[in-house]
Amino acid sequence: MNLPYILIPIIVGIICGILGYLLGKLNSKEDDSLSTTLQADLDACKANTKSLNTKISSLEADLAAAHAKVSASVPKSFIAEVPKIAFDSALAENVLGKKIKQDDLKIVEGIGPKIEALFNEAGIKTWYDLSESSTEKLQSILDAGGENYAIHNPSTWAKQALLAYEGKWQDLKDLQENLLGGKE
């Protein structure tokens, strides 16, 4: 039996074990320092977030106080009220041939459920709101919604909404018959 054939693998194994141990120790020290650095950064970000949230709350309170002060000082005669026009669902259904809910923006040619949701989020919830909105404002809301909405042309939507608000159902129907997807 040859002794070197037995000793060489044992010596190589011991050397590999020692090197593995040393490399592991060296690597764990680097991980500890990286972990410590990342934790310190995370703690700093949390403190900054807390500070910013406190500042936001303070600014919101200041804004609410300023709004209350301004609205209390504005005479009631300067506050515009939306004129009330009675909604006749039977007349609308008779002229348009389908049941209409009051302030349903989807009756405007070119507006579907998703665009209606976009407008509702932007504060346009009634026919009157839509009729008072400029084409540029409507287009900016569509643009903000993404490229699927930006391709729409809202140039006639305010006019259609005004006709619906005023209860001019026959005029609305005549206008919509000449439109294609809300465009003239």
C-alpha positions in Angstrom: 0.0 0.0 0.0 1.3 3.4 -1.0 1.2 5.9 1.7 1.4 9.0 -0.6 -1.8 7.9 -2.4 -3.7 8.1 0.9 -2.0 11.2 2.4 -2.3 13.4 -0.7 -6.2 13.4 -0.8 -6.3 13.8 3.0 -4.0 16.8 2.9 -5.8 18.4 -0.1 -9.1 17.9 1.8 -7.8 19.6 4.9 -6.3 22.5 2.8 -9.7 22.9 1.0 -11.6 22.9 4.3 -9.3 25.6 5.8 -9.6 27.7 2.6 -13.4 27.3 2.6 -13.6 28.3 6.2 -11.4 31.4 5.7 -13.3 32.5 2.6 -16.6 32.1 4.5 -15.4 34.2 7.3 -14.2 36.9 5.0 -17.4 36.9 3.0 -19.6 37.1 6.1 -17.8 40.2 7.3 -18.6 41.9 4.0 -22.2 40.9 4.3 -22.4 42.2 7.9 -21.1 45.6 6.8 -23.4 45.7 3.8 -26.3 44.7 6.0 -25.4 47.4 8.5 -25.1 50.0 5.8 -28.5 49.1 4.3 -30.2 49.1 7.6 -28.8 52.5 8.4 -30.1 53.8 5.0 -33.5 52.3 5.7 -33.7 53.9 9.1 -32.8 57.3 7.6 -35.5 56.9 4.9 -38.1 55.9 7.5 -37.2 59.0 9.6 -37.4 61.2 6.5 -40.8 59.7 5.5 -42.1 60.4 9.0 -40.9 64.0 8.9 -42.5 64.5 5.4 -45.8 63.0 6.6 -45.8 65.3 9.6 -45.1 68.3 7.3 -47.9 67.2 4.9 -50.4 67.0 7.7 -49.4 70.4 8.9 -49.8 71.9 5.4 -53.2 70.2 4.9 -54.4 71.7 8.2 -53.1 75.1 7.1 -54.9 74.7 3.7 -58.1 73.7 5.4 -57.9 76.7 7.7 -57.2 79.1 4.8 -60.1 77.6 2.8 -62.4 78.0 5.7 -61.3 81.6 6.2 -61.7 82.4 2.5 -65.1 80.7 2.2 -66.4 82.5 5.3 -65.3 85.9 3.9 -66.8 85.4 0.4 -70.4 86.8 0.2 -73.0 84.2 -0.7 -73.9 86.3 -3.8 -70.5 85.5 -5.3 -70.8 81.8 -4.9 -72.1 80.4 -8.2 -74.9 77.9 -7.9 -75.7 75.4 -10.6 -79.1 76.1 -12.1 -81.5 73.3 -11.5 -83.2 71.9 -14.5 -85.7 69.1 -14.0 -84.8 65.8 -15.5 -87.6 64.0 -17.4 -86.5 60.3 -17.8 -89.7 59.4 -19.6 -89.1 62.1 -22.3 -85.5 61.1 -22.6 -86.4 57.4 -23.0 -89.2 58.3 -25.5 -86.8 60.3 -27.7 -83.6 58.3 -27.4 -85.3 54.9 -27.3 -83.5 53.7 -24.2 -83.7 54.2 -20.5 -81.5 57.1 -19.3 -80.2 57.8 -15.8 -79.7 61.4 -14.8 -76.1 62.6 -15.2 -75.0 59.3 -17.0 -72.0 60.6 -19.0 -72.1 57.5 -21.2 -75.0 58.9 -23.2 -72.5 61.3 -24.8 -71.4 59.8 -28.1 -67.7 58.8 -27.6 -67.8 58.3 -23.8 -67.8 54.7 -22.4 -67.6 53.3 -18.9 -63.8 53.7 -18.6 -63.8 57.3 -19.8 -66.7 58.1 -17.5 -64.7 56.7 -14.6 -61.7 58.9 -15.6 -63.9 62.0 -15.6 -65.5 61.0 -12.3 -62.0 60.8 -10.7 -61.3 64.2 -12.1 -64.4 65.7 -10.6 -66.6 65.7 -13.7 -69.6 63.8 -12.5 -72.6 65.5 -14.0 -73.8 66.6 -17.5 -73.5 70.2 -16.2 -69.9 69.6 -15.1 -69.0 68.1 -18.5 -70.8 70.9 -20.4 -68.7 73.5 -18.4 -65.4 71.8 -19.2 -63.2 73.0 -22.0 -62.1 70.7 -24.7 -58.5 71.2 -23.6 -59.3 70.2 -20.0 -61.1 67.0 -21.2 -58.2 66.2 -23.5 -55.7 66.6 -20.7 -57.7 64.2 -18.5 -57.7 61.7 -21.4 -54.0 62.2 -22.0 -53.3 61.6 -18.3 -55.3 58.3 -18.5 -52.8 56.9 -21.0 -52.5 56.4 -24.7 -55.7 54.3 -25.0 -57.6 57.3 -23.9 -55.5 60.0 -25.5 -56.7 59.0 -29.0 -60.3 60.2 -28.3 -61.5 63.5 -29.5 -63.7 65.3 -26.9 -64.5 68.3 -29.1 -68.3 67.7 -29.1 -68.7 66.2 -25.6 -69.4 69.5 -23.8 -72.1 70.4 -26.4 -73.7 67.0 -26.1 -73.6 67.2 -22.3 -75.2 70.6 -22.4 -78.1 69.4 -24.5 -78.6 66.4 -22.1 -78.5 68.8 -19.1 -81.0 71.1 -20.6 -83.3 68.2 -21.6 -83.1 68.9 -25.3 -83.2 65.2 -26.2 -84.3 65.6 -29.8 -81.5 68.0 -30.5 -79.0 65.6 -28.8 -80.3 62.7 -30.9 -80.0 64.8 -34.1 -76.5 65.8 -33.2 -75.4 62.3 -32.4 -76.8 60.9 -35.6 -74.2 63.1 -37.4 -71.3 62.0 -35.2 -68.9 59.1 -35.5 -67.4 58.2 -32.1 -68.1 61.7 -30.8 -66.4 63.4 -33.7 -68.1 65.6 -36.3 
